[in-house]
Amino acid sequence: MVQRKEYMDKLILWKERKVIKVVTGIRRCGKSTLLKQFREFLINSGVQETQCVFVQLDDIKNEELRDYHKLYEYVTERITEDNMHYIFLDEVQLVPEFQKAVDSLYLRDNVDIYLTGSNAYMLSGEIATLLSGRFVEIKMLPFSFKEYYEMLGGVKDKREVFKDYYIRGGFPYASTIEDFDAFRDYIMGIYNTVLLKDIVERKKVSDVKVLESVIHFLADNVGNIVSAKKIADTLTSMNRKTSSITVDNYINALQEAFIMYEAQRYDIKGKQYLQSLSKYYLVDMSIRTVLLGAQARDMGHILENIVYLELLRRGYDVYIGKVDTEEVDFVARKGDERIYYQVSATVMDATTFEREIRPLKKIQDNYPKYLLTMDEFPIGEDGINQVNIIDFLMA
């Protein structure tokens, strides 16, 4: 079993601190396994099993605990006064008004609380207000390429493994399924569950076909600048009449369900964030594969999507850079740190190379600049580091 080190390290860092630890991410990305691994870590560190209260709320045997009163009673019955207790509530968004039970548990001095949830709505509005200042969010994604490679044993040729990752993505269990038809069925199961449970039911979506059309459009246009109006106009021209307001609501719902991520634009010279036009990236390439087919290739944009997710995993806020009329694929920011990235399948052609480095050369500050490609023999340029994407992902 792969240890999700960066996430485990965060849980260890926040252990027994007086904040609620909330692990969020799309369904089946490994949140439950992470909590179980952390519980195992605690027990191996000397914590008694009775000090760990683990409630898996998507298990039908715990269905009655989806009432916050009963959940609170169940947990408190297992807490004694003389020891620290570690409370794990998995898929807590299934409990209406769960924050009332969590807030009451938080008042106890000998309780350390860990939650998981599969949509961002659980931390919005009144819930965030009630828990304000009391929680830290740990945002989880499917396997990185490095984790995927480790999952497969870490002995095969990295270039060959990347060919699979490029198509199959990084959902943990899916990486163990060799038969492609079975793999596709598993990913479609995740997709349909997210679509129906986390979006259609909660948002009361009446026209599921339009919602699916929006998802297909975004999946087919990862890495392209799009707007709600452009999507609405495209769908209307295809006889799926809709409005930009509806499309915008659906895009927000997709982000709340962690299927899509938005990268806003940043004016590098003007040092300001731009509100108009964004790019959207999928949480995992497997979803694009099952929606569009394994042969639906747009290598440059798929690589861009993979790099975007990797930068998120490394803790960066990621934006699309604008410098004059040119575009920099990513501006990655973390505190005072800033890094610029261009992503391209290959720059072996001189014209392509010049086109890709031109925006980076226009940036006058001294922050690092990288050109990420699949080329085996980097050309390089003064002040611009060309790195193979697979080597970047394995670093």
KOLMIKOL-11101 format. One record per residue: x, y, z of N, C-alpha, C, O in turn. Coordinates in steps of 0.1 Angstrom, whole numbers, plus 5000, padded with zeros to 4 digits. Layout:
<recs>
XYZXYZXYZXYZ...
</recs>
This chain:
<recs>
500849885000500050005000500950125000501850145008500650224991501450344989501150435001499950465004502150485007502050585018501950725011502850765004500850795014500650925008501451025017500851095025502751035015503651105024503251245027503251285039502951325016502751465019501551495027501451585035500451405025499251415033499451365047498951425057500151255048500451195061501251295070501051315082502251355063503051455071502251575076502451625087501251615068500351725073499551675085499351755094499051555085498251505096499151495109498651535120500351445107501251435118501551575123501651595136501751675114502051805119500951865127501251935137499751845124498551895131498051815142497051845148498651695144498251605154498051675168499051735173496951655174496651705188496651855189496551905200496751925178496552075178495152105178494352025173494752205185493352235187492652295174492152405174492752215163492052255151491452125146491952015148490352135139489752015132490451995119490552085111490851875116491551845104490551795094489851695096490451865082489451825072490151785059490751865053490051655056490651615043489551605032488551535034489751685022488751695011489351644998490551644996488451604989488951554976487851474970486851434976487951444957486951374949486851234955487751174961485651174954485451034958486550944953486950954941486950844961487850744958489350784955490050714948489650904959491050954957491950904968493150924968491450834979492250784989492050845003492950825012491050915005490850985018490650885030491250905040489750785028489550685038490750615041491050585053491550575031492750495033493750585041494450525049493850715038494750795045494450805060495350795068493150815063492750815077493050685084493550685096492850575077493250445083494750425085495150375095495450475075496950475077497350565089498350525096496750675090497050765102496650695115497450705125495550635115495150555127496150455130496550435142496650385120497650275122498950345127499650285136499350455122500450535127500350565142501350545150499150605146498950635160499050515169499750525180498550405165498550285173500050235174500450185184500750245163502150205163503050295172504150255176502450415174503150515183502750495197503250575206501950405201501550375215500150415218499750385230499350465209497950495212497150365212497350275204496250355222495450235223494350235212493850345209493950125207492850115197491550175202490850245194491350165215490050225221490050375221489050435223491250435219491350575218491050635205490850755203490850545195490550585181489150545178488750425178488250645175486850625171486750655157486850765152486550545149486450555134485050525129484550415131484450625123483050605118483050635103483350745098482750525095482750535080481250555076480450465076480950685073479550715072478850675059477650685057479750635049479150585036478950435037478450375027479150375049478950235051477450225055477050295065476650135049475250125052475050085067473950115072475950015073475749975087475750095096475350085108476250205091476350325099475250435095475350545098474250385087473250475082472550555093472250675091472250485104471450555114472350675121471750765127473650665119474550765125474550895116475250985119473850895105473751015097472751115103472451225096472351095115471651195123472651245132473251175140472851385132473951435140473851415155474851405162472551405160472351375174472951235177473651215187472551135169472950995171474450985169475150905176475051055160476451055157477151105170478151045174476751215175477351275187477251175199478251155206476151115201475951015212476850895210477550845219476950845197477850725194479250755198479950675204479750875194481150905197481350935212482350885217480551005218480751045232480650925241481350915252479850825237479850695245481150625245481450535254482050655236483350585235484450675240485650635238484150785246485150875251485250865266484250875273486450845271486650845286487350985289487851045280487451015302487951145306489451145307490151245308490051025308491551015312492451005301493651005303491950995288492850985277492451075265491351115264493451105257493151175244492451075235492850955234491451125228490751035218490751105204490651225203491051015194491151055181489851015173489550895172489151115169487851095162487951105147488351215142487650995140487650995125486250985120485650885122485751085113484451085107484651095092484951195086484450975085484750965071483450995063482450935066483551075053482451125044481351185053480251155052481851285061480951355071479851435064478851465071479951475051478951555045477651475043476651535040477651345046476451265045475551295057474351245057476051365067475251395079474751535078475551625080473451555076472951695076473251765089473051705100473751885088474151965100475151895109475151915121476051825102477151755110477951855118478551815129478051975114478852075121478452095136479252135144477152065139476652085152477251975161477652005173477351855156478051745164479551765165480051755176480151815154481551835154481951945163482851945171481152055163481352175172481252135187482052185195480352045190480152005204481351915208481851925219481851825199482951745202484251835204485051805212484351935196485452025196485652085210486752125214484552105217484652175230485352095240485752145251485451965238486151875248487651885246488151885235488351895257489851905257490551785252491751795247489951665254490751545251490251475238490151355237489851565229489351515216490151575204490351695204490651495195491351535183490551485171490351365169490051575163489051545153489551555139490351645135489251445131489651435117488451405109487651305112488151475098487051465090487451435075488551485071486651365067486851365053485551405046484451385052485651465034484451495027484751505012485851535008483651475004483851464990483251584982483051574970482851684989482551814982482851934990482751935002483152044983483552164989482452234996482652325005481152194993480052255000480052245015479552325022480652135019480752105034481452215042481352215054482252285035483052395042482652535037483352625038481352545032480952675027479852725036479252655044479552855034478352915040478352915056479352945062477252865061477052865075477952765082478352785094478352665075479252565081480552625084481152615095481152695074482452765075482352865086483352885093481252935087481053035097481152975111481753025120480452865113480352795126481752745130482152755142482452685120483752625123484952725120486052685121484552845118485652945114486752955124486552965136487952945118489152955127489452825134490452815142488652725133488752595140489152485132489452375137489352505119489652385111490852425101491052535097491552315097492552335086492152235075491852115078492152275063491752185052492952125045493952205042492951995043494051925036493451875023492651785023493851935012493251904999493951784992495151794990493151684990493751554985493451534970492251564966494351474963494151444949494451294946495151234955494051244935494551104932496051094931496751194932496550974929498050954928498751054919498251074908499851104924500751164915501451064906501250944909502151104896502951004888503950924897504050804895504550994906505550934915504950824923505450714925503750854928502950754937502550644928502550524932502050674916501550564907502750474903502550354903503850524901505050444898505450354909505750244908505350414921505650334934504550224935504950114939503350254932502250154933502550034925502149924928503150054913503349944904504749884906505149794898505349914917506549844921507849924920508849884926507850034912508950114911510150054904511350094906509949954895511049884889510949894873511949874867509749924868509649934854510250064848510550154856510450064835510950184829509950304831508750284828510350414835509450524839508750574826507550614827509450574815508750624803507550534799506550584794507750404801506650304798505550324807504350314803505850344820504750354830504050484828502850494830504750594823504050724821503050704810502050774810503250624800502250604789500950554795499850594790501050474805499750424812499150534820497950554819499950604828499450714837498850824828497850874833499350844817498850954808497350924804496551014802497050794803495750754799494850714811493650744812495450644821494650584832494550674844493750654852495450774845495350864856495750794869496450694869495350854881495950814893494950774904495350774916493650734901492850684912493450554917493750464910493650554931494450444937494050304933494850224928492750274934492350134931492450104917492749994912492150204908492150184894493550144889493650074879494550184896495950154891496250004893497249954888495349934900495549784902494749704892494949584891493949774884493049704874493749694861493949794854494149574856494849564844493949564832494249624822492749494833491849484821491249624819490649684828491349674807490949814804489449824805488949934809488649724801487149734802486749744816485849824820487349664825487049674839487549814845486849874853488649864841489149994845488150104841487750184849487650094829486750194824485450194832484850294835484950074835483750054843483950114857483050184862485050094863485350144876485350304876484750364885486050364866486050504865484750564862484350664868483950504854482650544851481750544863480850624865481950444872481250434884481550554893480650604899482850594894483150714902482450834896481850914903482650844883482050964876480550974878480051084881479850864876478350864877477950894892476950964894478750844901478350864915478551014919477651074925479651074914479951214917478851294910478251394915478551264897477551334889476151334896475551434898475751214900474351204906474251244920473351314924475251194929475151224943475651364947474951424955476751404941477351524946476851654938477051764942476251624926475851744918474351744916473651834920473851644909472451634905471451644917470551724917471751554927470851554938470951684946469951734950472151724949472351834958471951964951471352054958472251984939471952104932470552104925470152204919469851984926468451974920468552004905467752084900469551944898469651964884468551894877468251774878467851974868466651914861467051864847466451764843468051924841468451884827469851824828470851894826469951694831471251624833472051624820473251624820471351614809472051614796472851734794473951724788472351854797473051974796474251974805475352014801474051924817475251914827476351824821477551864821475951714815476951624809477551684797478751664795476851764790477451834778478451934783479551954776478252004794479252104799480452024804481552074801480351914810481451834814482251784802483551794802481551734792482251694780483051804773484151784769482451924773483052034767484352074774485352094768484252074788485452114796486552004795487652044794486151884794487051774793487851774780488951744779487051824769487651834756488451954754489151974744488352054764489052174762489952214774490152324777490452104781491452134792492552214786493152184776492952314793494052404789493752514779494552584775492452514775491952624767491252734775490552694785491452854772490652964779489252954774488952954762488352944784486852934781486153024790486653074800484853054786483953124794482553054794482352974786481753094804480453034805479653064793478852984788479753194788479053234776479453154764478653104756480753134762481253054751480652914751480252854741480652844763480152714764478652714761478152624754477852814767476452814764476152834750475252774744476852924743476652944729476952814720476252784711478052744724478352624717477252514719476852454709476752504731475752404734474452434727473752354722474152564727472852614720472952584705471952544699474152604699474252574685474152424682473952384671474352344693474152204691472852154696472652034698471852244696470452214700470352174715469452104718471252214723471152204738471052334744471952384750469852404742469752544746469952564761469352494769470752654764471052684778471552824779471752894769471752874792472253014794473553014800473952914806474253124800475553134806475453124821476353074828474353164827474153154841474053014845474652974855473252934838473152784841474552724840474952644848475252754829476552694827477552734839478252644844477452854843478352904854477952824866478852784874476652804869476252724881476752584880477252524890476752524868477252384867478752374869479252284875479452474864480952484865481252494880482152424885480552574887480752594902480452454909481252414918479452384905479152254911480152154908480552074917480752154896481852064892483052094901483852004904483352214904484452254912484252204927485152164933482952224931482652184945482752034947483051984958482451964936482551814936484051764933484251644933484951854931486351834929486551754916487551684915485751774906485951714893486751804884487651764877486451934885487152034878487852134887487352164898489052194882489752294890489952414880490252404868489752534886489852654878491252724880491652734892491852764869493052844870492752984865492552994853492753084873492553214869493753284863494853224864493553394856494653464850495353564859494653624867496653584856497453684864498253764855499053714847498153894856498953984848500254004855500354064865501353944849502653944855503254084856503754114867503154164846503754294846502854384855503454464863501554374854500654464862500554414876499954484885500954294879500854234892499454234898499254284909498554194890497154194894496454064888496754024877495454024896494653904891493553954882492954054884493253874872492253914862491053834864491053704865489853894864488653824867487953754855487253664856488353804843487753744831488553634825489753634825487753534820488353414813489253334822490153384829489053204822489953114830490152984822489652964811491052904827491252764822490752674832490752694844490252554828489852454837490552324834490852284823490852254845491552124844490852014852490252044862490951894846490251784853491051734865492351744865490451674874491051614886491951494883492851464890491651434872492351304868492151274853491051294848493251234847493151204832492251084829491751074818491950994839491150884836489750924832489050854824489251034838487851084835487851124821486851104814488851194816488851234802488951114793488251114782489651014797489750894789488450824787488050784776487650814798486350744797485250824790484350774784485450964791484451044785484651064770483751064762485951074766486351104752486950994745487050994733487350884752488050774746489550784747490050894747490150664748491650664749492350724738493550754739491650724726492350784714492150934713492750994704491450994722491251134721492451204727492551234739493451234718494751284722494851434719494651474708495351504729495751644727496951654737496851704748498051594732499151574742499651694750499851684762499751804743500251924750499351964761499851994772498051964759497052004769496951904780496751934792497051774777497051674787498251684796498151674808499351704790500651724798500451844807500851844819499851954802499552074809498752044821498952094832497651964819496751924830497551844841497351874853498351754837499151674847500051764855500251744867500751854848501651944855500852034865501352064876499752084860498952174869498552094882498752154893498151974881497751894893499051874902498951874914500151854896501351834903501751954911502151944923501552074905501852194912500952214924501352264935499652174922498752184934499152094945499152124957499551964941500051874951501251934959501351904971502052004953503252064959502952194967503852254972501652224968501252334977501252464971501152564978501252474958501252604951499852654948498952574945499652784948498552844941498952864927500052914924498052824917498452814903497552904895496352894896498252994887497453084878498053074864499153024862497253124855497653144841498353274840497753374843499553284835500253414834499953484821499853424810499853614822499753704810500853804811501053874821501653814800502753914799502553984785502853924775502154104785501754174773500654094766499554064772500854054754499853974747500153824747499453744742501253784754501753644755501153584767500753644777501153444767500653364778501753274784502453214776501853274797502753184804501853074810500853104816502052944807501152844811500852854826499652854829501852854834501552864849502452954856503652964854501853034865502553104876502253034889501053034893503252974895503052894907503552984919504653024919502653004929502953094940502753024953501852944955503753044962503652984976504353084985505653084985503653164993504253265001504953364992504453424982506253384995507053474987507753414975508353474967507553274973508053204962507253214950505953214951507853224938507153234926507953154915509153174914507353074907507953004896507153004884505952994885507753024872507053034860507352904852508452854851506252844846506352724838505652734824504552794823506352684814505852664801505852514799506752444803504752454793504652314791504352284776503452354770505152194771504952164756505352024754506351974761504751954745505051814743506551804738507251714742506851894729508251894723508552034718507752104714509852064719510352194713511552164705512452254703511652044699512752014691512752094678513852124672511552134673511452224662511852364667511352414677512752434660513252564664512152674665512152754674511152664656510052764657509252744669508852844676508952614673508152584685508952634697508352684707510252604697511052644709511052794711510852844722511152874700511153014702509753064706509653154714508753004701507353044705507153014720506553094727507652904725507452864739508252954749507852984760509452984745510353064755510053214754510553284763509453264743509253404741508553474753508953574758507453414758506753474770507653474782507653574790508453374784509353364796510453474795510853534805510953494783512053594781511553734783512253824786510253754782509653894784509553924799509354044803509553824808509453854822510753904827511853844826510654024834511954094838512354064852513454104856511553994860512053964874512953844874513253784864513453814886514453704887513953574893514753494897512653554892512153424897512453314887512653344875512553194892512953084883511953064871510753084873512453024860511652994848511952854843513152824841510852774840511052634835510352614822509152664821510952534813510252484802510252334803511252264803509052284805508852134807508352074794507352114788509051974790508751904777508951754779509551704789508651674769508851534769510251504761510551384760510951604757512151584750513251524759513351554770514051434753515051364761516351444761517151424770516551534752517751614751517451764751517251824741517351824763516951964765517952054758519152034757517352154751518152254744518652364754519852394754517752414762518152514772518252654766518352674754518252754775518352894771518852964784518452924795519653064783520053144794518853184803517953254798518953144816517853184825516653104825515653124832516553004815515352924814515852774815516652734807515352704825515652564827514752474819513552464823515252394810514352304803514552164810515652114811513452104814513451984821512451884815511351924811512851754815511851654810510751644820510951634832509551634815508351634824508351514833507951524845508751394829508751274837509751304849509551264860510951354845511951384856511351484866511551474878510651584861509951684869508951614879508951644891508151524873507151464881507751364892507151344902508951314889509651224898510451294909510951224918510651424907511551494916510951504930511551564939
</recs>
